[in-house]
């Protein structure tokens, strides 16, 4: 039995917590109302929602099917021309149903800190140059011919590539190919909204001028584990693009080593000059679940947005099974039990995910816990029914 520093049993503490939502006398109820009417609050009535025993996330576990997102994005392709004045960007973003009550539009929250979307750029379109406080990263899903200008460098990209556009760096996008290019965007927009720190600037030109050769930062780092000596002095964002081929190669190498029972084989995208996250405020990972992998459950304070790059399987979150396949998105809110399963017997599953660990770690908020019961596996009580296009 757990006894805390005040000599109370954990169950006693729960009762104390429950007592906090007690009925107040009529006199006190009226007193609370009167306090509120003069913009003051009664701490004795409110301390239990302020000091929760553990996190009570606004975001809920949720999944969006690729078919749903893509059907609406296709409609947006016919309704909007990017860069002509009618639309700065063409993206359909995830709104967590648990955050829908926040105005405006759930603060753009897939989780309480992370915005996520799928963006489409048609051949010939230019998404004009701007910069903002929010930091952004992209994971390319489909289509050849995408180009982005970021901080004076033109960066080419193709499916599986991971790209960053750090806070306050000019960026614009183009499609020089002959098919629509799709990618996942992830920004720290809900965090920026909560902090009231958003600034934006529009570049006077639709496309910013270029100051270095095409794919300059990738050329400086094409060797992988060596860095140009000038980057011994930490560089905030020395590399703009992380090629799929290299990420895959790293994961294939890990397949020769012991597997993590929770995450399978997983790597994170890093700033090669500092070893820290590639993007200052959003972490990003690529995970390989081998055929038949049945991960153990754990929970952590940081939240995730997952994008299924390849494969099929399911994730159990707080006892609910969420089935996924290529192109689906799902979110893991803070302090939510979760475990991943690859249901294929022959194909690897590749899961790209983003997280708010850099923000949480900066303030020492991160904690994690392994699920110990039932050999580390949750009992599946419910199966999630996703929304499909009409
Ligand atoms: C933005 O600038 C982009 O540059 C994408 O492509 C998504 C979401 C919120 C705010 C700014 C982009 C965005 C965004």
Boltz pocket constraint, residues with backbone or C-beta under 6 A from the ligand:
constraints:
  - pocket:
      binder: B
      contacts: [[A, 89], [A, 91], [A, 115], [A, 117], [A, 119], [A, 127], [A, 132], [A, 134], [A, 136], [A, 171], [A, 173], [A, 185], [A, 187], [A, 189]]
      max_distance: 6.0
